[in-house]
Amino acid sequence: MEWETVIGLEVHVQLATKTKIFSAASTAFGAEANTQACAIDLGLPGTLPVVNEEAINMAIKLGFGINAEINKINVFERKNYFYPDLPKGYQTTQLAKPIVGAGHMDIALEDGTVHTVRIHHAHLEEDAGKSLHEDFHGMTGIDLNRAGTPLIEVVTEPDMRSAKQAVAFARKLHAIVTTLGICDGEMSQGSMRFDVNVSVRPKGQTTLGTRTETKNLNSFRFMERAINKEVQRQIEQIEDGFEIVQETRLYNGDTDEARSMRTKEEANDYRYFPCPDLLPVIIEESRLEKLRAEMPEMPEVRKARFINELGLSDYDAEILSAEAATANYFETVVQSGGDAKLAANWVMGELAKTLNQNDLTIKNCPVSAQVLGGLIARIKDNTLSGKIAKQVFEALWQGEGATADEVIEKKGLKQVTDTGAIEAIVDEVLAANPAQVEQYLAADEAKRGKMVGFFVGQIMKASKGKANPGMVNQLLKQKLG
Amino acid sequence: MVIDPTTIASIAHLARLSLSDDEVQLASGKISAIMGLIDEMQSVDTNGVEPLAHPLDAVQRLRSDEITEINQREELQANAPAVEKGLFLVPRVIE
């Protein structure tokens, strides 16, 4: 039987505010345990939460970014359950009146078509603390630094039909929130976490199958693997005559193993009710107008501009516009280098490769966009060949000079474009290899192209890579007839 | 509307309240009486009345995003039963 996969996502996006959603304690990552947890975060009696204005603003911007309605009256509620990393005994969240209403996002599929994913709503809530299960004499350690960190949870309709589509949605959302500057996008630090709801049904059936929810996936790769694994499991279960049990599952990316966490029968009754400590949040039209004016260029628009104005391919434009940091870097390289195609090749090629090798991101890249632009300007004006440019880049990366020009000067790497000088080397190489010249002249036209590579290689070697390859080729053609 | 003892027992469990059988019976009677009052209130015609999320006729004030709460771990952990390496220790939690 042919099966169809149905996927819906719940995405927790950690907002990049300086302070918590209801307290003025810091949200900075990596602090010593419990040094950023104040009386409000600890849920001590007598404390009163006050909503962080920036969290509201960021949620509204997200709403604009996903083409959604903003609910001008929104209400915080208490979701009640007991867990040690939730000291209040409830999570403050939104249910009936979330800040962001229905919206939608378009994702580009591999076959070039556009697929629309409807967003059910997005609501503000607080994060919980962390439980450390290492052995503390048979006890569990609790760090509440993360408790109260603002999250916006984006809930989609079950509109995705494959793991690839779900990942495309996740990447697009990542691009949107980083472009808006409302999330740092650091997946490894848990800044974006995905819960995936997966079900399968015979192709053509309109009703939905029983779904399972796999929680807390924190990388695109794990998400894709977890979905494919769950789809496979469900199909096998059904084909073996079992029913799918509605349950919450956990997936371990390191071991690629999934297991059941709890079934629906054991599911909590959260007894939601409006939080009496917090009044309804009223959003004035003036706030919406101000925030609308602050909206940056969205990734989709930027991508189109990269294609139309800079002449990039669809593929290059997609990669370069996906993350705000990369897109900004790239644009600066284009401005100071003067060549979009070269800039694209370098940012996606040598730069990305070197960043990867050194486990760095573009945000902490040792070579600034202006400096890389300066290097590209020297490729463009023929001062450097592509090969030597890589040496210059390497030197810049190692801090052996502040600009490409400085490195070129210091190391004497200027490309030889003087015809006389190149001609002398060409003659030298041809004279030193009479046998190869004879073979070349005796060969068919079709084979000559390959053979000429030998001479080019020898000449580049003799010139220590500094001869302009275009001129070398031209001279060789003249001399070999 | 009657809230039976089984429901009372499960709500008590969710709220981590330890009630004896007698207390469950007592609570069942009292809460059922309150539900009667609520049933009566629900018979009031509220058509055209905006639902209220909060009894105060006021709006939430917003706070500017500035750090004013500094580290007070020592004071805040002073009355915790068990602390180690800056962590609160609680009975082992099994996922």
Interface residues (C-beta under 8 A of the other chain):
Chain A: T17 K18 T19 S23 A24 A25 S26 E32 A33 N34 T35 Q36 A37 C38 A39 I40 L42 L44 V50 V51 N52 E53 E54 A55 I56 I73 V75 N80 F82 Y83 P84 K97 S131 L132 H133 F136 G138 M139 T140 G141 I142 D143 L144 L250 M261 N268 D269 R271 P274 P276 L278 L279 P280 V281 I282
Chain B: S10 L14 A15 R16 A53 H54 L56 A58 V59 Q60 R61 L62 R63 S64 D65 E66 I67 T68 E69 N71 Q72 R73 L76 Q77 A82 E84 K85 G86 L87 F88 L89 V90 P91 R92 V93 E95
